Every structure is written in C-alpha cells, then in structure tokens.
C-alpha cells in the first residue's frame, strides 16, 4: 500500500508511506498496523516556512527527509541548533475494516462483504430505512487560498438517534483534493455560491442565476477565467401561463430577457427585463407591445459609503463603450487628467467607471481621490428615470446588441453606484 498527504499550508512538505506490506506469511491480512510518519520535502517548490511564497524549484530536486538540521535555516519551524531528533509529524493507523468470504462454487466475481469495523462504507445491501441520510451539501471552498488544498462536503442521518441505535455505518463526510489557481501570486479563491435568485418567469420557463465573489479583491484584475455568475433554466411558480398575452403576428417579439442586476449596488433600486421585435422593420407606431418591464429590488449592500480603495478600483478603470449600438450619454473619470468627462455608452457590458450623472462621477472620483475621505452615493431616482427614458427610445429604434438579437444582452444602461 502507498499513500501520500501534503501539509497545508506548506511549500511541498509531505508525509506518507511507499509499498507498505500488509500481507502476512499465511496469506492473510494484518489486523492493524501503526506507524509514526516523518516529514519529507517533495523537491518541487522552494521555501523553508509554512507560508513561504510559491516558487517552483527548477530543476526539481530529489525527495529528501526534513530534519532538525535540513534545511539548515533558523526560520525553519523544525530547526534545532543542537541537532536533536525530530518528533513524528503524524501517526498512521491502518485497520482492517472488511473481509470477503467466498464459498467453493460461488461466482468468483460476486463477493459478499462482511463489515468488521465501525468505518465501513455502505454497500447496496446495507442501505436500510433506519440509516437514511440527507443529500450531500455543496463542497466547501478550498482550504488553500492559493495552490493545493482540501475541500469537503457532508450529509446527516435523517433520524440520527435511530441510526446510532442501529449502528449505521454510512459515510457522512467526503473530502477531496482541490487546487486554487494563482495568478502573479494573487489567489483566485472564491466564496461559496449564493442562493439561486427567483425565476425570471412568473409562469412557464425562465432563468435564474447565482453568484460568487473573489476572496481577494485584486483577483478581479487577473483571474479572468473564473466564472462568477451561473445561470440555469427554471420554471415559474405557475407551471402554465393561463392568461398568456395575445400578440399580433405582425408584432412578434422575443422571449423576455433575464432580469438585469439591480440598477444600484447599494440601497434600493430597480431591476429591468426587456424583449425585442423579431424583425427590426416592425414599427412602434403600429405595435403597442411593452418592451420593458421593471420591478423594485434591493442591492446586496445597504450602506452606500465607498472607501478610498474601492473608489480607486472603479475610477482607475479605462473607459469602455461596450459592443452594443445604443446611444447613452454617460460620464467616466479620466485618470490622466483627473476629471470626469462625457462619453457615449453603447448600452451593454462595459465596466463600473460609468456614471449616469456628472455629480455622481465627481463625488466618487474627483472628490474622493483628491480629499481621501468617504463619500455617500445615494441611489438617484433622476438617474434611473433618465436611463429608462433612453432605454425606451432606443429599444423602439431597434438599437440592439451586435452579438445577437435573441441572446438578450440588455440594451439598458446600468447606473453604477459602487463596487
């Protein structure tokens, strides 16, 4: 038997055994074996402390035993100037948990498991009503903020008292190795996924989303491959739409888009969903169908105060017009000139250096970066009204995203308030 376990955090320190013999001379298995384990250096990464920076060893070195004098460095947690023998770093206990009995004439591929310990995993014959368990939870975030670590998930007995009384042996904890991507020594670790948002449809099919965030704020700039938004198809509270809207074939429209994020990132705002005419030639003078729906929403953050570091992160982003063809006057902060300037926003995507009103841009960027104080940015009902007006006008004109009319990239310009 061979096994290996890495200490985390550490550069590349491991414990384990290689080719451990568990057979006895009489062709049976040992009942139990206990071994002390000592630390080894895998030779793949450099560093003498638990939290040493992640520097690969090039070329890789041979695996070597870590002792009180190797590495011979005072910062090593195991260093001892007297050269005293290191104590074991772990203890391995190997216990026989199960044996397989086979009678002559039985099918050699069909073995009957017999549990002899208390850590047996369940078998198909061992799933009893008294031992019913809940569904597995989501996996926890990786234990390492950068590099290799461990994550786990759990489940519980539905009737714990009965399960203990019946000596149920069902596995309740599951662990697996994980790796957190590191870019320029910045951890790309994220929080757990949020709860799913409500379905975008009241009846029939719709979409719902869930989000997660980076643990390290700087990761947003370098961890571009990590998905922070996940969406799936869902059914509305009503399975079928009884009073389905009757639409003139000459005014056919796409399905409603997914609800946009809240128009503010702090306080109360509005969320929007849109749809488009199937044919750009359809005239709004003939068709009187609503293309925009709105609903109240509350942002994740109630407090609208922004500190200096958040203001820098937003205001130092470059101007982004976005890929859509809308015409939405906006304001952005020009770092090189230290002032807010107007630009024309296309109506989708872009970044947070995008303000509906000049006073909002000035308050967050010009004032904060000069005075180094906190500024409060209350949600602007005027900004929302102007945005709704622009969105309505340009939807009617058929100014839609270049990518795909049916993909429903929203042409509504968001009013960014804070990160």
QUIFENSUL-V37456 format. One record per residue. OMEGA is omega in degrees with one decimal (none if undefined). NEAR is the number of other ideal C-beta (glycine too) atoms within 12 Angstrom. Layout:
omega = [OMEGA,OMEGA]
near = [NEAR,NEAR]
//
This chain:
omega = [175.4,174.9,-177.5,176.3,-179.6,175.0,178.0,-3.0,172.6,178.2,179.7,-176.5,-173.5,168.3,179.0,176.9,179.5,177.3,178.0,-177.1,-179.6,-179.7,174.2,-177.2,179.9,177.2,172.5,-178.0,175.8,179.1,179.8,176.3,-179.6,-178.3,169.7,-179.4,179.4,-171.6,177.1,175.2,-176.2,177.4,-178.0,-179.0,-179.3,179.0,-177.7,179.1,-179.5,-174.2,179.1,177.3,-176.7,178.6,178.8,176.1,-178.6,-6.1,179.8,-178.8,176.7,174.5,-177.9,-179.6,174.1,-179.6,179.5,178.7,179.5,8.7,-177.8,-174.1,-175.5,-179.1,178.7,-179.1,-178.6,-175.7,176.5,-176.3,-179.8,-179.4,-179.2,-178.6,178.8,173.8,178.8,179.3,-179.9,176.6,-179.9,175.6,178.4,-178.7,175.9,-175.5,-172.2,172.3,-178.9,179.7,-179.2,177.0,-179.5,179.2,177.7,173.2,-176.9,-179.8,-179.0,-176.8,179.2,-178.3,176.0,-178.4,177.1,-179.6,-177.2,179.9,-178.3,172.7,-177.4,173.3,-179.5,-179.4,-172.8,-179.7,-176.6,178.6,-179.7,-175.1,-179.0,-178.0,176.1,174.7,176.4,171.8,171.5,176.1,175.5,173.5,-179.2,-178.3,179.0,176.6,-179.8,179.9,-174.7,176.9,-178.6,171.7,-175.1,173.3,-174.4,170.1,-175.2,172.6,177.0,177.8,-170.0,-177.9,179.8,-179.1,178.8,179.5,-178.6,178.4,177.9,-175.2,-178.2,-179.8,-176.8,-179.9,178.0,-179.9,174.2,179.7,179.5,179.4,178.0,-178.2,178.2,177.6,-178.5,178.7,176.1,-178.3,176.1,-178.9,-179.2,172.2,173.1,177.8,175.8,173.2,177.4,174.6,179.6,-177.9,-178.6,-178.7,174.4,177.7,-178.4,-176.4,175.7,178.9,171.1,-175.4,170.2,-172.8,171.1,-175.8,174.7,175.7,179.4,-176.4,-178.7,-177.5,-179.4,-175.8,-173.0,-175.3,-173.2,-175.6,-177.0,179.4,179.1,179.7,178.9,179.9,179.9,177.9,179.7,176.5,178.4,179.4,177.2,-175.5,179.6,-179.8,-176.7,-177.5,-176.8,-176.8,176.8,-175.5,175.9,179.0,178.6,-178.6,-176.6,-176.8,175.8,172.6,175.9,175.4,171.7,176.9,176.2,169.9,178.6,-177.1,175.0,176.1,172.3,179.7,-177.2,179.2,-177.6,172.6,-171.6,165.4,-172.4,169.6,-173.9,172.4,-179.9,177.9,179.6,-177.1,-179.7,-174.0,176.5,177.2,179.9,-175.3,-179.1,-177.4,176.4,177.7,-179.3,171.2,-178.9,178.7,179.2,177.9,177.4,-178.8,179.6,-178.4,178.3,-179.6,-176.4,178.2,-178.7,178.4,-173.2,-177.1,178.5,178.2,178.6,-177.1,-179.5,-170.0,-178.4,174.6,178.5,176.8,177.4,-179.3,-177.1,-173.9,-175.9,-172.7,178.7,-179.4,-176.7,177.0,180.0,177.7,176.5,-179.7,177.7,-176.2,-175.6,-178.4,177.7,-178.5,176.7,-179.8,178.6,171.6,-179.0,-179.3,-177.0,175.3,177.6,-179.4,-174.1,178.4,-173.2,173.2,-170.7,-173.3,178.7,-176.0,176.9,179.9,178.4,178.6,-179.0,-176.2,-177.4,-170.3,-177.0,-175.5,-175.1,-178.0,176.3,-171.9,178.8,177.5,176.5,176.8,-179.4,-178.5,180.0,178.3,-175.1,177.1,177.4,179.7,-179.6,-179.8,178.6,-179.5,178.6,179.7,179.0,-176.9,-179.4,-177.8,-173.3,171.2,-179.4,179.0,179.1,178.7,-173.6,-176.9,-178.2,-171.3,-177.3,-178.2,-175.9,-180.0,172.6,166.8,-170.0,177.0,177.1,-179.5,-178.9,175.9,-176.8,179.4,179.6,178.9,none]
near = [18,13,18,22,23,30,32,26,27,33,35,33,37,30,30,24,25,15,10,18,15,20,14,12,8,7,8,11,21,20,16,15,20,16,23,17,28,27,33,32,32,29,22,26,28,23,28,25,21,19,18,25,18,28,16,18,20,10,9,15,18,12,20,20,23,33,23,23,19,20,25,16,20,14,14,26,24,33,21,19,12,9,13,12,14,25,15,15,25,24,15,23,18,23,18,23,21,22,17,19,14,15,11,7,7,12,10,10,8,14,16,18,21,17,23,18,19,15,20,23,20,23,19,10,14,23,16,21,14,21,29,20,27,17,11,18,18,20,22,24,25,30,24,29,27,31,35,31,28,25,26,22,22,20,22,21,26,19,18,19,11,16,24,17,12,18,18,30,27,32,25,25,20,20,18,17,20,25,22,31,28,28,23,16,18,24,30,33,32,31,20,19,23,18,14,20,26,21,26,34,27,25,20,23,21,30,28,24,27,23,21,23,25,28,24,25,20,20,30,25,18,19,27,14,10,26,17,22,20,18,22,18,17,23,20,21,15,16,15,14,19,11,10,12,20,10,20,15,13,16,25,20,30,26,25,33,34,32,33,37,27,31,37,34,29,29,28,23,38,32,31,38,33,42,31,40,30,23,18,18,13,26,16,22,8,14,25,16,28,21,37,31,28,24,20,19,25,19,28,23,22,17,18,28,22,33,22,22,18,30,36,23,27,36,41,26,24,18,29,22,26,30,20,35,25,37,22,38,26,38,33,38,40,22,21,11,12,17,20,31,23,20,26,25,38,32,39,34,23,29,26,34,33,41,42,38,29,23,20,41,38,26,33,45,41,27,26,33,30,18,15,13,16,20,30,20,38,27,33,29,20,16,34,34,19,24,40,29,20,32,40,26,23,34,43,28,22,24,31,36,28,19,19,15,26,18,20,32,28,39,44,49,43,37,44,43,41,39,29]
//
